[in-house]
Amino acid sequence: MVKFWNCCREIMKQKPKGMMAYAMTYANAGLNMVDVYQIGDQIPYILSNIQYWRGGKSKEIRSELKRIFEEVK
């Protein structure tokens, strides 16, 4: 789940504006998760709050989170 934690770390580097502030809360909680089922439950919350995030690594992070979600569900 290293890739999930890396995605969470990238989200935490963003400015907490709008929905990104909520995404950062979920990402921060995700950094402490080790159970695959918990991570699978957390990813939809993160994805729903980064849907309007643009620029930087936004597309890469969304794609990676979706891929991880497909693996763990």
C-alpha positions in Angstrom: 0.0 0.0 0.0 3.0 2.2 -0.4 1.5 3.8 -3.5 -1.6 4.7 -1.6 0.4 6.4 1.1 2.4 8.2 -1.6 -0.8 9.5 -3.1 -1.9 10.7 0.4 1.4 12.5 0.9 1.0 14.3 -2.5 -2.5 15.4 -1.5 -1.2 16.7 1.8 1.3 19.0 0.0 -1.6 21.0 -1.6 -3.1 24.2 -0.3 -6.2 23.5 1.8 -8.7 25.4 -0.3 -12.3 24.3 -0.8 -12.9 20.6 -1.3 -9.1 20.0 -1.1 -9.3 20.7 2.7 -11.7 17.8 3.1 -9.5 15.6 0.8 -6.5 16.4 3.0 -8.4 15.3 6.1 -9.2 11.9 4.5 -5.6 11.6 3.1 -4.1 12.4 6.5 -6.3 9.6 8.0 -5.2 7.3 5.2 -1.6 7.7 6.1 -2.3 5.8 9.3 -4.2 3.0 7.7 -2.6 -0.4 7.1 -5.7 -2.6 6.6 -6.6 -3.1 3.0 -10.3 -2.9 3.7 -9.9 0.4 5.5 -7.9 1.8 2.6 -10.5 0.5 0.1 -13.2 2.4 2.2 -11.1 5.5 2.3 -10.3 5.9 -1.4 -13.8 6.9 -2.5 -13.9 9.7 0.1 -10.6 11.0 -1.2 -11.6 10.7 -4.8 -14.8 12.5 -4.3 -13.0 15.5 -2.8 -10.2 15.8 -5.3 -12.5 15.6 -8.4 -12.0 19.4 -9.0 -8.3 19.4 -8.3 -6.4 20.5 -11.4 -2.7 20.8 -12.3 0.4 19.3 -11.0 0.0 15.6 -10.3 -3.8 15.6 -10.0 -4.5 13.3 -12.9 -1.7 10.9 -11.9 -3.0 10.8 -8.3 -6.6 10.2 -9.3 -5.6 7.5 -11.8 -3.4 5.7 -9.2 -6.1 5.9 -6.5 -8.7 4.4 -8.9 -6.3 1.6 -9.9 -5.6 0.8 -6.2 -9.4 0.9 -5.5 -10.0 -1.7 -8.2 -7.3 -3.9 -6.7 -8.7 -3.9 -3.2 -12.4 -3.9 -3.7 
